[in-house]
Amino acid sequence: MTSLGALQMAVAEIPAGLTLDRSSIEPMWVAPYIWTARFDGTRIELSGYAPDEPSIARFRTADLSGTPLATGLSLASGAPENYADLSLSLLEQLALLEEGEASIIDGVGRLSGRPATVEIAQAVTNRLSGNGSIVTLAPPPVADYWVSVSRQASGILVFDGFVPDEATRASLSEIDGADVNFLKLGSGAPASYRSGLDFALSLLTHISEGRVNLSGERLSITGIAKSPTDYGTLQQLVTAELPQGIQVGTMDFVPPRAARYEFTATRQEDGVITLTGMLPNPDVEQQLLTAAGSKASSQVAYASGAPNNFASASRQALDLLALLDEGTVQFDGTGWTVKGIPGSSIDRGAIETEFAVNGLAQAGWSWQLAEPAATPAAVSPYVFSAERLPDGSFLFTGNVPAQSLRDYLAVHVESRVTDTTKLSAGAPEQFAGQVRSAVDALLELEEGKAVFNGQQWTVSGVAENAERRAASLALVTQTLPLGASPAISAPQPEAPKPPVAQAEQPPVPTETPAAPTTTPALLAQCKEEVAALSARNAILFQSGAAIIASSAVPELDALAQAVAICPETSVYVEGHTDSDGDEQKNLALSVARAEAVVGALIERGVAADRLYAVGYGESQPVTANDTADGKRQNRRIVVTVQDKNS
């Protein structure tokens, strides 16, 4: 273009005497017409052609965000019609990048480079989309790299977030039902990006509606499984088959909803429990299996649609099932039913108490209970006999209403026992207390026999002396309905010898008789009987309260009689609970229950200054609290006696 400049200078220097009528000088025509701008991050350099000097001047006043501009343009004709606007727009967008290049070749604009952010890349692309320019930008760096896929009810997969390159976006677009319009290019994807995304897509095949999200290396999933089988497959995949480098995030997927939610727990005669029907998830299943015992099994399917508080209700149902020898607890979609054979009358009473205290009937629960299998048949007449043999051993025959009475007698007599009694229903009122009184009367004798014919008692025997005879008679006449006068004999005392004159002796000072003491033998007997009664754990309470169940009355009577053997001892009543519920509330409940037992013993004549109530709450379990039976053992009253002088 030097010739153009020289020509322009010559025209400007016309010799004197000549007049320039008209001048029109055009730059040389070039093709292809090229304009280029290169940005290295510090300054922009222009090269190629411009149609005139005003065009070059416009580049110097363009909005380049303070970026220095170097121009090396040559004037040339042949510029495309859109040159002025297109070149200025490309130059200003180039200045927004970290580095890059812009060009115009025969009217076609191009821009390539590296943007600093996704927002800048989007802005540059939008600005140039209207003039037909070809924009090729490197993916911008993304600090929070994520991608999500949502499966809609229609089956459409909506992708959002970032992909590292156009090839990845293209491959995702080929998936059936894929919508990739919201995906953006971005650099900085973690190494596990593709394996995590492929794994997320595999999870979606088991979901009818939901979303997977891969944020960095953390994978989350929400949604509804297509079927119970798909739900189980999802559980297996996310717990055992995560790709290397992928971490578990939120796992909030649920099984499909059941039209009718049903669940059953069945206890066989051997005590083994089987779970069938539906449960919300494996966590609830495992909790129930733990509560049901080590031999329990499950055949449940997972389903949504369980009513509110279903998990706690099902655990309560298992606690009731533990009170059955065999039976079921069942939820039919509307309410719970407890059906079967209680282990004993005490267990039946415990079920009835649970219903009353917790308002289960009002909450839609019901029971269908058969008579306990161990309930003895009623007999009439209700006969019984106790005999003390000359060697001090005892023989019991006839009928007794409960095993607890057998156990009491075996401990109480402190001698060898032969017991051929039968457990039978139909005992008259006060029968157990009368049996204890009759045996106590025999303990005052060297040998003897007490017989109950169903209505009245007859007692006979031989006492060591008159005092022991009187003690036995007092027990018999004051506590037993007698059919005849007791035939209890004792050796007659020897006649006193005539007095012999003695020399007068100085008076012997009298000593105050010592207060009665509990002998070591009586103390040992007392401790043994109390320990045996305490070990039966038969003092029961209403659930969650310090109200003693009516079934515990015989136990309290026996306990009062046992501690009466050792009146100079202290009696400690300990309350213990299982681990269900709040620890502090359990501690308060254990104290209240121990105090309730102390009050019952005072009502039965035990001196209040002997009694001490102590509560330990859940702090001293005798076994694990992970089964219903274990919890029953831990809910207990423990009574001990201690010599006040020890």
C-alpha positions in Angstrom: 0.0 0.0 0.0 3.1 2.3 -0.2 2.0 3.3 -3.7 -1.3 4.5 -2.4 0.4 6.7 0.2 2.8 8.1 -2.4 0.0 8.9 -4.8 -1.9 10.7 -2.1 1.2 12.7 -1.2 1.7 13.6 -4.9 -1.8 14.9 -5.2 -1.3 17.0 -2.2 1.8 18.6 -3.8 0.4 19.9 -7.2 2.9 22.2 -8.9 2.1 26.0 -9.0 -0.1 27.1 -11.8 -2.1 23.8 -11.8 -5.6 23.4 -10.4 -6.9 19.9 -9.1 -10.4 19.7 -10.6 -11.4 16.3 -9.0 -9.5 13.6 -7.0 -10.8 10.0 -6.3 -8.2 7.5 -5.1 -9.3 4.1 -3.8 -7.2 1.5 -2.1 -6.2 -1.6 -4.0 -8.9 -4.3 -4.1 -8.0 -7.5 -2.2 -9.6 -10.9 -1.9 -10.0 -12.7 0.3 -10.7 -9.8 2.6 -9.2 -10.7 6.0 -9.3 -9.0 9.4 -7.7 -10.6 12.5 -7.5 -9.7 16.2 -5.3 -11.7 18.6 -5.4 -11.4 22.4 -2.7 -13.0 24.5 -4.1 -11.9 27.8 -2.2 -8.6 28.0 -2.9 -6.8 24.7 -4.8 -7.1 21.5 -3.0 -7.0 18.1 -4.9 -6.2 14.9 -3.7 -7.3 11.5 -5.2 -7.6 8.0 -7.3 -4.9 6.2 -9.5 -1.9 6.8 -11.4 0.0 4.2 -10.4 3.5 5.5 -8.8 5.4 8.4 -12.2 6.2 10.2 -12.7 2.4 10.6 -9.2 2.1 12.2 -10.0 5.1 14.5 -13.2 3.3 15.7 -11.1 0.3 16.8 -9.1 2.7 19.0 -12.2 4.0 20.8 -13.9 0.6 21.2 -14.9 -0.7 24.7 -12.0 -3.0 25.5 -12.1 -2.9 29.3 -8.8 -1.1 29.4 -6.9 -3.7 27.3 -4.1 -2.1 25.2 -4.6 -2.2 21.4 -1.9 -2.4 18.7 -3.1 -1.9 15.1 -1.2 -3.2 12.0 -4.0 -2.9 9.5 -3.6 -2.0 5.9 -6.1 -0.1 3.8 -7.7 -2.1 1.1 -10.9 -2.1 -0.9 -13.3 -5.1 -1.0 -14.5 -5.0 2.6 -17.7 -6.9 3.1 -20.9 -4.9 3.9 -21.0 -5.9 7.5 -17.3 -5.2 8.2 -17.7 -2.1 10.4 -20.3 -3.6 12.9 -19.0 -7.1 12.8 -15.3 -6.2 13.4 -16.2 -3.9 16.3 -18.4 -6.5 17.9 -15.8 -9.3 17.6 -13.1 -7.0 19.0 -15.2 -6.0 22.1 -16.2 -9.7 22.8 -12.6 -10.8 22.4 -11.6 -8.4 25.1 -14.0 -10.2 27.6 -12.0 -13.5 27.3 -8.9 -14.6 29.1 -7.3 -15.1 25.7 -8.4 -15.9 22.2 -8.6 -14.8 18.5 -11.3 -13.1 16.3 -11.3 -12.9 12.5 -13.4 -12.0 9.5 -12.8 -13.8 6.2 -14.9 -12.6 3.3 -17.7 -11.5 5.7 -17.8 -14.5 8.0 -16.9 -13.8 11.6 -15.2 -16.2 14.0 -14.3 -16.1 17.7 -12.4 -18.6 19.7 -10.8 -18.5 23.1 -11.0 -19.2 26.8 -13.6 -17.4 29.0 -13.1 -16.9 32.7 -16.6 -18.0 33.8 -19.7 -19.7 32.5 -21.5 -16.4 32.7 -19.0 -14.7 30.4 -19.1 -17.5 27.9 -22.9 -17.3 27.8 -22.8 -13.6 27.4 -20.3 -13.7 24.5 -22.1 -16.4 22.8 -25.5 -14.6 23.1 -23.9 -11.3 21.8 -22.5 -12.8 18.6 -25.4 -15.2 17.9 -27.3 -12.5 16.1 -24.6 -11.7 13.5 -24.0 -15.2 12.3 -20.5 -15.5 13.8 -19.0 -18.9 14.6 -18.1 -19.0 18.3 -15.8 -21.7 19.6 -15.0 -21.3 23.2 -13.1 -23.6 25.5 -15.2 -24.8 28.5 -14.8 -22.3 31.4 -13.5 -23.5 34.8 -16.3 -24.5 37.2 -15.6 -24.6 40.9 -18.8 -26.4 41.9 -19.1 -29.0 39.2 -22.4 -30.8 39.1 -24.8 -32.5 36.8 -28.4 -33.8 37.5 -30.8 -35.9 35.7 -34.6 -35.8 36.4 -36.9 -38.6 35.3 -40.4 -37.2 34.7 -43.5 -39.2 35.0 -43.7 -39.2 31.2 -40.3 -40.9 31.0 -38.4 -37.7 29.7 -34.9 -37.4 31.2 -34.0 -33.7 31.8 -30.3 -33.1 32.1 -28.9 -30.0 33.8 -25.5 -28.8 35.0 -22.2 -29.2 33.3 -20.4 -31.5 30.8 -16.7 -31.3 30.1 -17.0 -31.2 26.3 -19.4 -31.2 23.4 -18.7 -34.9 22.7 -20.2 -35.8 26.2 -23.2 -33.7 25.6 -23.7 -35.3 22.2 -23.5 -38.8 23.6 -26.1 -38.0 26.3 -28.4 -36.6 23.7 -28.6 -40.0 22.1 -30.3 -41.6 25.2 -34.0 -42.3 24.6 -36.1 -39.4 26.0 -33.0 -37.2 26.8 -33.3 -33.4 26.9 -29.8 -31.9 27.1 -30.7 -28.3 26.4 -29.9 -27.1 29.9 -26.4 -28.6 29.9 -23.4 -26.2 29.8 -19.8 -26.8 29.0 -17.4 -26.4 31.9 -13.9 -27.6 32.7 -12.9 -28.9 36.1 -14.9 -32.1 36.1 -13.6 -34.6 38.7 -11.8 -37.8 37.5 -14.8 -39.9 38.6 -17.3 -37.7 36.6 -18.2 -40.0 33.8 -18.3 -43.2 35.9 -20.5 -41.4 38.5 -22.8 -40.1 35.8 -23.1 -43.6 34.2 -23.9 -45.1 37.6 -26.5 -42.4 38.3 -28.1 -43.2 34.9 -28.2 -46.9 35.9 -30.0 -46.0 39.1 -32.7 -44.1 37.1 -33.6 -47.2 35.3 -35.1 -48.5 38.6 -37.1 -45.3 39.3 -40.5 -44.4 38.0 -40.1 -40.7 38.9 -37.2 -38.9 40.6 -33.8 -37.3 40.3 -30.1 -38.1 40.6 -27.6 -35.5 41.3 -23.8 -35.8 41.1 -22.2 -32.8 42.9 -18.4 -33.2 42.7 -18.0 -36.8 43.8 -21.1 -36.9 46.0 -24.1 -38.8 44.5 -27.6 -38.2 45.8 -30.9 -39.8 44.7 -34.6 -39.1 45.4 -37.6 -40.7 43.9 -40.0 -43.7 43.8 -38.8 -47.2 42.9 -40.7 -48.9 40.0 -41.4 -52.0 42.1 -40.4 -53.7 45.4 -37.8 -55.6 43.5 -36.4 -52.4 42.0 -36.3 -50.9 45.5 -34.2 -53.8 46.7 -31.9 -53.5 43.7 -31.4 -49.8 44.5 -30.5 -50.6 48.1 -27.9 -53.1 46.8 -26.4 -50.8 44.2 -25.9 -47.8 46.5 -24.5 -49.9 49.4 -22.3 -52.3 47.5 -21.6 -51.1 44.0 -20.7 -47.5 44.1 -17.9 -46.6 41.5 -14.5 -45.8 42.9 -14.2 -42.2 44.1 -18.0 -41.7 44.4 -19.4 -40.9 47.8 -22.9 -41.5 49.1 -25.0 -38.3 49.6 -28.7 -38.1 50.3 -30.4 -41.4 49.6 -34.1 -40.6 49.8 -35.8 -43.1 47.5 -38.9 -45.1 48.6 -40.6 -48.2 47.4 -43.8 -48.0 45.4 -47.0 -47.2 47.3 -49.2 -50.1 48.4 -52.9 -49.9 47.7 -53.5 -51.8 51.0 -50.7 -51.8 53.7 -50.5 -55.1 55.5 -48.1 -56.7 58.0 -48.0 -59.8 60.2 -45.6 -61.1 62.8 -46.1 -64.8 63.7 -44.8 -66.6 66.7 -44.5 -70.3 66.5 -44.8 -72.7 69.4 -41.0 -73.0 69.6 -40.8 -69.2 70.0 -39.4 -68.4 66.6 -40.9 -65.2 65.0 -41.5 -64.7 61.3 -42.2 -61.3 59.7 -44.4 -61.2 56.5 -46.3 -58.5 54.6 -45.0 -55.0 54.0 -42.5 -52.7 55.7 -41.3 -49.2 54.8 -37.5 -49.9 54.5 -34.7 -52.2 55.6 -34.0 -50.1 58.7 -37.4 -50.8 60.2 -37.1 -54.5 59.2 -33.7 -54.8 61.0 -35.1 -53.1 64.2 -38.0 -55.6 64.3 -35.7 -58.6 63.6 -33.5 -57.5 66.5 -36.5 -57.1 68.8 -37.9 -60.5 67.7 -34.7 -62.4 68.6 -31.7 -64.1 67.0 -33.8 -66.9 65.3 -36.4 -64.5 63.7 -36.7 -64.4 60.0 -38.3 -62.0 57.5 -40.2 -62.5 54.2 -41.4 -58.9 53.9 -41.6 -56.7 50.8 -40.9 -53.0 51.0 -43.7 -50.5 50.2 -44.7 -46.9 50.8 -48.0 -45.9 52.3 -47.5 -47.0 55.9 -49.7 -45.1 58.3 -48.1 -42.5 60.7 -46.2 -44.1 63.6 -46.2 -47.5 61.9 -42.6 -48.3 63.0 -43.3 -47.6 66.7 -46.6 -49.4 66.5 -45.0 -52.5 65.0 -42.4 -52.6 67.8 -45.2 -52.3 70.4 -46.9 -55.2 68.6 -43.8 -57.3 68.9 -43.7 -56.6 72.7 -47.2 -58.0 72.9 -46.4 -61.0 70.7 -43.7 -61.9 73.2 -46.4 -62.4 75.8 -48.0 -65.2 73.6 -46.9 -68.8 73.6 -48.0 -68.8 70.0 -50.0 -66.4 67.8 -49.8 -63.4 65.6 -49.9 -59.6 65.6 -51.4 -58.3 62.4 -52.0 -54.9 60.7 -54.7 -55.2 58.0 -54.5 -51.7 56.7 -56.9 -50.1 59.2 -55.9 -51.5 62.6 -53.9 -54.0 64.7 -55.1 -57.4 66.0 -53.3 -59.4 68.7 -54.4 -63.1 68.3 -53.1 -66.2 70.1 -52.5 -68.0 73.3 -50.9 -66.0 76.2 -48.0 -67.7 78.0 -49.9 -67.5 81.3 -52.6 -65.6 83.1 -50.0 -63.1 84.1 -49.1 -62.5 80.5 -52.8 -62.2 79.5 -53.2 -59.6 82.3 -50.1 -57.8 81.0 -51.7 -57.6 77.5 -55.0 -56.3 78.9 -53.1 -53.7 81.0 -51.2 -52.5 77.9 -54.5 -52.0 76.1 -56.0 -50.1 79.0 -53.1 -47.9 79.9 -52.1 -47.0 76.3 -55.6 -46.6 74.9 -54.9 -49.2 72.2 -58.6 -50.1 71.8 -59.4 -46.5 71.1 -56.6 -46.4 68.6 -58.2 -49.3 66.6 -56.4 -52.2 68.2 -58.2 -55.4 69.2 -57.3 -58.8 70.7 -58.5 -62.4 70.2 -56.9 -64.3 73.1 -57.5 -68.0 73.9 -57.1 -69.2 77.4 -53.4 -69.7 78.3 -52.2 -73.2 77.5 -50.7 -73.5 81.0 -54.0 -72.7 82.8 -54.9 -75.7 84.9 -58.4 -77.3 84.8 -60.8 -76.4 87.6 -61.3 -79.2 90.2 -63.9 -79.8 92.8 -63.5 -80.6 95.7 -60.3 -78.6 95.9 -58.2 -80.8 98.3 -54.7 -80.4 99.7 -52.6 -81.8 102.5 -49.3 -81.0 104.1 -47.5 -83.4 106.3 -44.4 -83.0 108.4 -42.6 -86.3 108.9 -40.6 -87.2 112.0 -37.3 -86.6 110.2 -38.4 -83.0 109.5 -39.1 -83.4 105.8 -42.4 -82.4 104.2 -44.9 -84.1 101.9 -47.4 -82.0 99.9 -50.2 -83.6 98.0 -53.5 -82.4 96.3 -54.0 -79.2 94.4 -52.3 -75.8 94.2 -53.3 -72.8 92.1 -49.9 -71.7 90.9 -46.3 -72.7 90.6 -45.3 -69.7 92.7 -47.0 -71.3 95.8 -45.0 -74.5 95.2 -41.8 -72.5 94.9 -42.6 -70.6 98.1 -43.2 -73.8 100.1 -40.1 -75.5 98.9 -38.0 -72.6 100.2 -40.0 -71.8 103.3 -39.8 -75.2 105.1 -36.0 -75.3 104.9 -36.1 -79.1 104.6 -36.4 -81.9 102.1 -39.7 -81.7 100.2 -41.7 -84.3 98.3 -44.3 -82.4 96.3 -46.9 -84.4 94.3 -49.4 -81.5 94.0 -51.1 -80.6 90.7 -51.7 -77.2 89.3 -55.4 -76.8 89.3 -57.9 -74.0 89.0 -60.8 -73.6 91.4 -59.0 -72.7 94.6 -61.2 -71.0 97.2 -60.5 -67.4 98.2 -57.6 -67.0 100.6 -56.4 -70.5 99.8 -52.7 -69.6 99.3 -52.6 -67.7 102.6 -54.3 -70.6 104.4 -51.7 -73.0 103.0 -48.9 -70.8 104.3 -50.5 -70.6 107.7 -51.0 -74.3 107.9 -47.4 -75.0 107.0 -46.2 -72.4 109.5 -48.3 -74.3 112.2 -46.6 -77.6 111.2 -43.2 -76.0 111.5 -44.0 -75.5 115.2 -44.5 -79.3 115.5 -42.2 -82.2 115.7 -44.5 -84.0 113.3 -48.0 -83.4 112.1 -50.5 -83.1 109.3 -52.8 -80.4 107.9 -55.6 -81.5 105.5 -58.0 -79.3 103.5 -61.1 -81.1 102.2 -62.3 -78.3 99.9 -64.1 -76.3 102.6 -62.4 -76.9 106.0 -59.1 -77.8 107.6 -58.2 -80.4 110.1 -54.8 -80.3 111.8 -53.1 -82.8 114.0 -49.6 -83.4 115.4 -47.2 -83.4 118.2 -45.3 -80.4 119.6 -42.0 -80.5 121.5 -43.4 -78.6 124.4 -46.4 -76.6 125.5 -45.0 -73.3 124.2 -44.6 -74.7 120.7 -48.1 -76.3 120.9 -49.6 -72.9 121.8 -47.8 -71.2 118.9 -49.1 -73.8 116.5 -52.7 -73.6 117.9 -52.7 -69.8 117.6 -51.8 -70.0 113.9 -54.4 -72.7 113.2 -57.3 -71.2 115.1 -56.7 -67.6 114.0 -56.3 -68.2 110.2 -57.9 -71.5 109.2 -61.6 -72.4 108.8 -61.5 -75.6 110.9 -63.8 -78.6 110.6 -62.8 -79.9 114.0 -60.7 -78.9 117.0 -57.0 -79.3 116.3 -55.6 -82.5 117.7 -52.2 -81.2 118.7 -50.5 -82.7 121.7 -47.4 -82.0 123.8 -45.6 -83.8 126.6 -47.0 -82.9 130.1 -44.6 -80.9 132.3 -43.1 -82.7 135.3 -44.8 -82.1 138.7 -42.7 -79.6 140.8 -40.6 -81.1 143.6 -41.3 -80.0 147.2 -39.2 -77.1 148.2 -36.0 -77.8 150.2 -35.0 -75.4 152.9 -32.0 -73.4 151.9 -29.8 -71.1 153.8 -30.6 -67.5 153.2 -28.7 -66.2 150.2 -28.0 -62.6 149.4 -30.4 -61.4 146.6 -29.2 -61.8 143.1 -29.6 -58.6 141.1 -32.0 -59.1 138.2 -30.9 -58.3 134.6 -33.1 -56.6 132.0 -33.9 -59.2 129.4 -32.1 -58.6 126.1 -34.2 -57.5 123.2 -35.0 -60.3 120.7 -32.4 -60.7 118.0 -32.5 -62.3 114.6 -30.4 -65.4 114.8 -28.0 -66.2 112.0 -30.2 -69.1 111.0 -33.3 -67.0 110.8 -31.4 -64.3 108.8 -30.2 -67.0 106.4 -33.7 -68.3 106.0 -35.1 -64.8 105.5 -32.5 -63.9 102.8 -33.1 -67.2 101.0 -36.9 -66.8 100.9 -36.7 -63.2 99.8 -34.2 -64.0 97.1 -36.4 -66.8 95.8 -39.4 -64.5 95.6 -37.5 -61.7 94.1 -36.0 -64.0 91.4 -39.5 -64.8 90.1 -39.9 -61.2 89.0 -43.7 -61.5 89.5 -44.4 -58.0 90.9 -45.8 -56.4 87.7 -47.0 -52.9 87.0 -49.2 -51.1 84.5 -47.1 -50.1 81.5 -45.3 -46.8 82.0 -46.8 -46.3 85.5 -46.1 -47.1 89.1 -49.4 -48.9 89.6 -49.0 -52.4 90.9 -50.9 -55.0 88.9 -53.5 -57.0 90.7 -51.7 -60.2 89.8 -48.8 -59.2 92.1 -51.0 -59.3 95.3 -50.0 -63.0 96.2 -46.3 -62.1 95.7 -46.5 -59.1 98.0 -48.3 -61.2 100.7 -45.5 -63.8 100.5 -42.8 -61.2 100.5 -44.3 -59.5 103.7 -44.4 -62.9 105.4 -40.8 -63.7 104.4 -39.3 -60.4 105.8 -41.3 -61.0 109.0 -38.9 -63.8 109.7 -36.1 -61.4 110.3 -37.7 -58.3 111.9 -34.4 -56.7 112.9 -33.1 -56.3 109.3 -33.3 -53.6 106.7 -35.2 -54.3 103.5 -34.0 -52.7 100.3 -36.5 -52.5 97.4 -34.8 -51.7 94.1 -36.6 -50.6 90.9 -35.2 -51.2 87.5 -36.5 -50.5 83.9 -35.6 -51.3 80.4 -33.9 -48.8 78.0 -37.0 -47.7 76.1 -37.8 -44.0 76.4 -36.0 -41.2 78.1 -33.2 -42.1 80.6 -34.3 -39.6 83.3 -37.9 -40.6 83.0 -36.9 -44.2 83.4 -35.0 -43.3 86.6 -38.0 -41.5 88.0 -40.3 -44.4 87.1 -38.0 -46.9 88.8 -37.9 -44.9 92.0 -41.7 -44.5 91.9 -42.2 -48.3 91.5 -39.8 -49.1 94.3 -41.8 -46.7 96.6 -45.0 -48.3 95.5 -43.7 -51.7 96.7 -42.5 -50.2 100.0 -46.0 -48.8 100.5 -47.6 -52.2 99.8 -45.3 -53.8 102.4 -46.2 -51.2 105.0 -49.9 -52.0 104.4 -49.0 -55.6 105.1 -47.5 -54.8 108.5 -43.8 -54.4 107.7 -42.3 -51.6 109.8 -41.7 -48.4 107.7 -38.3 -47.8 109.4 -37.0 -51.0 107.9 -37.8 -50.2 104.3 -35.7 -48.3 101.8 -36.7 -47.6 98.2 -34.0 -47.2 95.5 -34.3 -46.6 91.8 -31.7 -47.4 89.2 -33.6 -46.8 86.0 -32.0 -48.5 83.0 -28.4 -48.4 84.4 -28.2 -52.0 85.6 -29.7 -54.4 83.0 -29.3 -58.1 83.6 -29.4 -58.8 79.9 -29.4 -56.9 76.6 -32.4 -54.7 75.8 -32.4 -55.8 72.1 -35.4 -58.3 72.4 -38.8 -58.1 74.0 -37.9 -60.9 76.4 -34.7 -59.1 77.4 -36.7 -56.0 78.2 -39.1 -58.0 80.3 -36.2 -59.3 82.4 -34.8 -55.9 82.9 -38.1 -54.4 84.1 -37.9 -55.8 87.6 -38.2 -55.3 91.3 -35.3 -56.7 93.4 -35.7 -57.1 97.1 -32.8 -57.8 99.5 -32.4 -57.9 103.3 -29.4 -56.8 105.4 -28.6 -57.2 109.0 -28.7 -53.7 110.6 -25.7 -54.6 112.7 -23.6 -55.8 109.8 
